[in-house]
Structures are given as C-alpha cells and as structure tokens.
Amino acid sequence: MKRVLVTGATGFIGAYIMQELIRKNYFVRALHRTGNYPFYIDAEINSKVEWVNSDILDPVSLEEVMSGMDCVIHAAAKVSFSSQDHQQLYHVNREGTANVVNAALEKKINRFVYISSVAAIGRTSDGSTVNEKRKWEMNKTHTQYAISKYQAELEVWRGIGEGLNAVIINPSTVLGYGDWNHSSNGIFKTVFNEMPWYTKGVNGFVDVEDVAKATVLLMESHFQAERFIVNAENISFREIFNKIANGFGKKAPGMYAGRTLGSLAWRIALLKSWFTGEAPVLTKESARVAQSRTLFDNQKILSALDGFTFTPISQTIEKACKRYLTQ
C-alpha cells in the first residue's frame, strides 16, 4: 500500500493520521470541503498532501477521489453532544460512512480503516471494564453521538460481509494540541476558562499522536474484520481537569457536581448560551457522560502491535498546554 485516501483530514484525529502517513513516506490524498487546513499541523506536512474538494455525503465524488488509491482511512465524523445536532450526527456518521464503504467496495479498495470510538462499544455506570468483546446494549448511558457511531460501525461490518478488507479502531477520549473550539479539545478551553465543576466520573484517555501511530500500524498489519480499543489510561475527570489546570496555571475546579447539581449546571450552561450565542460548554448528554464510570481495556492492541506503547497522559497534557499557551 503506497497511496492512501484520508477522509476527515481537516479534523483533529484525521490531521494527525495524515501527518503520520506523510512522515512514513506515503502518498496522501485528503478530503476537504472548506479549504481550511489544520493550523496545528506543520505547514510543510500540509504542503505534501494532495488536497481534494469532496464530501462524504456526495457518493459520486467519493468514487472519483478513490480512483488509484490502495487504502482508505475513514476518519470523518460529526462530534457533538448538543440536541440541536442530532439529525446531523446521523446524517454524517451513519449515512456518510455508508457512502464511503459503498465507494470503497465499488472501487475495490485493498484496505479500509475505520476510525470509530469507544462510544460505539458502550459505557457503564458501575466502573466495570469494557473490552472489544462487549456487545452493544441500549441504555441511558449512550449519547446520540454514541448511537450514531455504533450505527456507522454496522455499515463497516456490512462492508466486511461484502468483501471489504477492513479493521476498526475505537479510540477513547483523545487529547492533544488542536483546535480547542472543536471536539475533545474543548476540555482544554473549558479548564482554561476555569469551569468550577468537577464530577467523580472515570473515563479512558489517549494521546492523539498515539491514535495516529496505531492507525497506520494497523493499516499495515494483517488484521482484518477486527476492532481495537486505543486507550492509554483510565482516569477520573477530576484528575484530568486538575492536570490541565496545573499546565495552564489556572484554578482547578473545586465544586463537586453530583447528579442533582450536574443537572443544574448543564441548564445554567444552556441558558448562558442563549444570551451569548456560543455553544454551551456543558449539555445534558455530556453531563451524563461525566457521571459515568467506565474503564477501557487496552491489552488487545498492545499484544497485537509489537513494540507499540502509549504516551503517559500527564505528558500529553503538559505538552498540549504549552502549545495552547503559545497559539
């Protein structure tokens, strides 16, 4: 495999995957819709990419851009916990993925890598451990984003059933330097603005560059029709907030928000957004996630990829904070 198409290359994870591919001397064709390239990736990297104006919601253009490609890494996705984005979540994540899978089958792409999420496997509320064997069960811990990613995965499994040589990657919450107005990078902006609330929830976290490295290594591997959780550490949200606050030299959250207070907090955030016109920093769904306690098992990928290790989250946060402070 020498020629790789990356969808979602202007997004957080996709941009770092693109960077990793260029560093390993792959030819990279990347989709964009607006002409806004990831500012947090070195300009020299961006200049080595063949940028193509296309959209995963346009099946015809997808077949055109896949011509001559050996592999497709599908990283494009909508990430939101806002109720106003529910329809768009399913439109982009489920229907868009179906389009990419269909085009890959039509163009007989040799290798397909789908960037999913641990959300598509499911969370727990009791602190139990989730691994790749867990079967999806509908419950109140699932966000609309999680459901949309689960349904997107079904499209990939359907493609596998039709002969697609594919592997699925399930990153936990991804941290690193990017656009802190979007995706999981918003955690850094929220703490920088000294959000007062914290919860006792526990979640998995991983460095974005580790996700990119694991993606390319799995692309190059013999694995197919399998999924891999990509998670460095399981840490409480409070500890994550404290580490980021320390990295910024800001005040750490000091107000415990249980379920009752958490419910009040997201309503206050919603009310504030009505006056400011900005997206709320906390929503009903994200408040529910913050209360959940889920541990994600990373043993499968560590066993599968010889020599691969995860960056400690403390190191990830320290490095990211320094870059955010200089942007």
C-alpha positions in Angstrom: 0.0 0.0 0.0 1.5 3.3 -1.2 -1.4 5.6 -1.9 -3.8 6.4 1.0 -7.0 8.5 1.0 -7.9 10.1 4.3 -11.4 11.4 5.0 -11.7 13.9 7.8 -8.1 15.1 7.3 -9.0 18.6 8.4 -10.4 17.2 11.7 -8.4 16.5 14.9 -7.6 12.8 14.6 -7.6 12.8 10.8 -5.0 15.6 10.6 -2.6 13.7 12.8 -3.1 10.5 10.8 -2.3 12.4 7.7 0.9 13.7 9.4 1.9 10.2 10.4 1.4 8.9 6.9 3.5 11.7 5.3 6.3 11.1 7.9 6.3 7.4 6.7 6.5 8.5 3.1 3.0 7.5 1.9 1.3 9.4 -0.9 -1.7 11.0 0.8 -4.8 12.3 -0.8 -7.1 14.1 1.7 -10.6 15.4 1.5 -11.6 18.9 2.5 -14.8 21.0 2.0 -13.9 24.5 3.0 -10.2 24.9 2.2 -9.4 25.4 5.9 -6.4 23.2 6.6 -5.4 22.2 10.1 -3.3 25.0 11.5 -1.9 22.8 14.3 -0.1 20.6 11.7 3.2 21.8 10.3 2.7 23.7 7.0 5.3 21.5 5.4 3.2 18.4 6.1 0.1 20.1 4.7 2.0 21.1 1.5 2.9 17.4 0.8 -0.7 16.3 0.8 -2.9 16.2 -2.3 -6.0 18.1 -1.1 -9.2 17.3 -3.0 -12.5 19.1 -2.5 -15.0 16.4 -1.8 -17.7 15.4 0.7 -18.5 12.0 2.2 -22.2 12.9 1.6 -21.6 13.0 -2.1 -21.3 9.4 -3.4 -20.3 10.3 -6.9 -17.3 12.5 -5.8 -16.2 9.8 -3.4 -15.7 7.2 -6.2 -13.8 9.8 -8.2 -11.3 10.6 -5.4 -10.8 6.9 -4.6 -9.5 6.2 -8.1 -6.0 4.9 -7.9 -6.0 4.6 -4.1 -4.7 1.5 -2.3 -6.2 2.3 1.1 -8.9 4.4 2.6 -8.7 5.7 6.2 -12.2 7.0 7.1 -11.8 9.5 10.0 -14.5 12.0 9.0 -17.2 12.3 11.7 -19.5 14.7 13.5 -18.8 15.0 17.2 -21.5 16.8 19.3 -23.5 16.3 22.5 -25.9 19.1 21.6 -29.6 18.2 21.0 -29.7 20.5 18.0 -27.1 18.4 16.2 -28.8 15.0 16.5 -30.0 14.9 12.9 -26.6 16.0 11.5 -24.9 13.3 13.6 -26.8 10.5 11.9 -26.5 12.2 8.5 -22.7 12.4 8.6 -21.7 9.5 10.8 -24.1 6.8 9.6 -25.1 7.9 6.1 -21.6 9.3 5.3 -19.9 6.1 6.4 -22.3 4.0 4.3 -21.3 6.1 1.3 -17.6 5.7 2.0 -18.0 1.9 2.4 -20.0 1.6 -0.8 -17.5 3.6 -2.8 -14.6 1.5 -1.4 -16.4 -1.7 -2.4 -17.1 -0.3 -5.9 -13.5 0.8 -6.4 -12.2 -2.4 -5.0 -10.0 -0.7 -2.4 -7.4 -3.1 -1.0 -7.5 -1.9 2.7 -10.0 0.1 4.7 -9.5 1.5 8.2 -12.4 3.0 10.1 -11.9 5.4 13.0 -14.8 4.7 15.3 -14.9 5.4 19.1 -15.2 3.6 22.3 -18.6 5.2 22.5 -19.7 2.7 19.8 -18.9 -0.1 22.2 -20.7 1.4 25.1 -20.2 2.9 28.6 -21.0 1.7 32.0 -22.1 3.4 35.2 -20.6 1.0 37.7 -16.9 1.2 36.9 -16.7 -2.2 35.1 -14.2 -2.8 32.3 -15.1 -2.7 28.6 -13.1 -4.7 26.0 -13.5 -5.5 22.3 -15.9 -8.4 23.0 -18.5 -6.3 24.7 -21.8 -6.4 22.8 -23.8 -3.2 22.3 -26.8 -2.8 24.6 -29.1 0.2 24.5 -29.1 2.0 27.9 -29.3 5.5 29.3 -25.5 6.0 29.3 -25.5 6.3 25.5 -25.4 9.7 23.8 -26.8 10.3 20.3 -23.2 10.6 19.2 -22.5 7.1 20.5 -25.6 5.6 18.8 -24.6 7.3 15.5 -21.1 5.8 15.7 -22.5 2.4 16.5 -24.7 2.6 13.5 -21.8 3.7 11.4 -19.8 0.7 12.6 -22.7 -1.5 11.4 -22.1 -0.1 7.9 -18.5 -1.1 8.1 -19.3 -4.6 9.3 -21.8 -4.8 6.4 -19.0 -3.9 4.0 -16.8 -6.6 5.6 -19.5 -9.1 4.9 -19.5 -8.0 1.3 -15.7 -8.5 1.0 -14.2 -5.3 2.3 -10.7 -5.8 3.9 -11.3 -3.6 6.9 -10.2 -3.0 10.5 -12.0 -0.8 13.1 -10.2 1.4 15.6 -12.0 2.6 18.8 -10.1 5.5 20.4 -11.2 6.7 23.9 -11.3 10.4 24.6 -8.5 11.9 22.5 -6.3 14.6 24.0 -3.6 16.8 22.4 -3.0 20.1 20.6 -5.6 21.1 18.1 -8.5 23.5 17.7 -9.9 23.8 21.2 -13.2 25.1 19.8 -14.0 21.6 18.4 -14.1 18.0 19.5 -12.5 16.7 22.7 -10.0 19.7 22.6 -12.8 21.7 24.2 -11.7 20.2 27.6 -8.6 22.4 27.5 -10.6 25.5 26.7 -13.2 24.8 29.4 -10.5 24.3 32.1 -8.6 27.4 30.8 -11.7 29.4 31.4 -11.8 28.0 35.0 -15.0 26.0 34.9 -15.9 25.5 38.6 -17.5 22.0 38.4 -16.0 18.5 38.6 -17.5 15.0 38.8 -16.4 11.7 40.1 -16.8 10.1 36.7 -14.0 7.9 35.2 -13.1 7.7 31.5 -10.4 6.5 29.1 -8.0 9.0 27.6 -5.4 8.7 24.8 -2.8 10.9 23.1 -3.9 11.9 19.5 -0.4 11.1 18.2 -0.7 7.6 19.6 -4.0 7.2 17.8 -2.4 8.2 14.6 0.5 5.8 15.0 -1.8 2.9 16.0 -3.9 3.6 12.9 -1.1 3.4 10.5 0.4 0.3 12.1 -3.0 -1.4 12.0 -3.3 -0.3 8.3 0.0 -2.0 7.6 -0.9 -5.1 9.6 -2.6 -8.4 8.6 -5.6 -7.9 10.9 -9.0 -7.7 9.3 -12.6 -7.9 10.4 -11.4 -7.0 13.9 -11.7 -4.0 16.2 -9.1 -2.5 18.6 -9.6 -0.2 21.6 -7.0 2.5 21.6 -6.8 3.8 25.2 -3.8 4.9 27.2 -5.2 5.3 30.7 -8.4 5.2 32.7 -8.5 8.4 34.8 -11.1 10.4 36.7 -12.4 13.6 35.1 -11.4 15.5 38.2 -7.7 14.3 37.8 -7.7 15.3 34.1 -9.1 18.8 34.9 -6.5 19.2 37.7 -3.7 18.3 35.4 -4.8 20.7 32.7 -5.4 23.5 35.2 -1.9 22.9 36.5 -0.5 23.0 33.0 -2.2 26.4 32.3 -1.5 27.8 35.8 -5.2 28.2 36.3 -7.6 27.4 39.2 -8.7 23.8 39.2 -12.4 23.0 39.5 -13.4 22.9 43.2 -17.2 22.4 43.2 -18.4 18.8 43.2 -21.3 18.3 40.8 -23.3 15.2 41.7 -26.3 14.2 39.6 -28.5 16.9 41.0 -26.0 19.7 40.8 -24.8 18.4 37.5 -28.3 18.7 36.1 -28.5 22.3 37.3 -25.0 23.0 35.8 -26.0 22.0 32.3 -29.2 24.0 32.4 -27.2 27.1 33.5 -24.8 26.5 30.7 -27.7 26.2 28.2 -29.3 29.4 29.5 -25.9 31.2 29.2 -25.5 30.0 25.6 -28.9 31.6 24.7 -27.5 35.0 25.6 -24.0 34.6 24.2 -24.9 32.7 21.0 -22.0 30.3 21.8 -22.3 26.6 22.1 -22.8 25.6 25.8 -19.7 24.2 27.5 -21.9 21.5 29.1 -25.0 19.8 27.8 -27.4 17.2 29.2 -25.6 14.4 27.4 -22.1 15.5 28.3 -23.2 15.9 31.9 -24.4 12.4 31.9 -21.1 11.1 30.4 -19.2 13.0 33.1 -21.1 11.0 35.8 -20.4 7.6 34.2 -17.5 5.3 35.4 -16.1 3.3 32.5 -12.7 1.5 32.2 -11.4 0.6 28.8 -9.1 -2.4 28.3 -6.1 -1.8 26.0 -4.5 -5.2 26.2 -5.5 -6.4 22.7 -3.8 -3.6 20.8 -0.7 -3.8 23.0 -0.4 -7.5 22.2 -1.1 -7.0 18.5 1.4 -4.3 17.8 4.9 -5.3 18.8 6.8 -2.5 20.5 3.9 -0.1 20.5 3.4 1.8 23.7 1.2 4.6 24.9 2.3 8.1 25.9 1.5 8.8 29.6 -1.5 11.2 29.8 0.4 13.6 32.1 3.0 14.0 29.4 0.3 14.5 26.8 -1.4 17.2 28.8 1.8 19.0 29.7 2.9 19.2 26.0 -0.6 20.3 24.8 -0.9 23.0 27.4 2.4 24.5 26.4 1.3 24.7 22.8 -2.1 26.1 23.6 -0.5 28.9 25.7 1.7 29.9 22.7 -1.1 29.8 20.0 
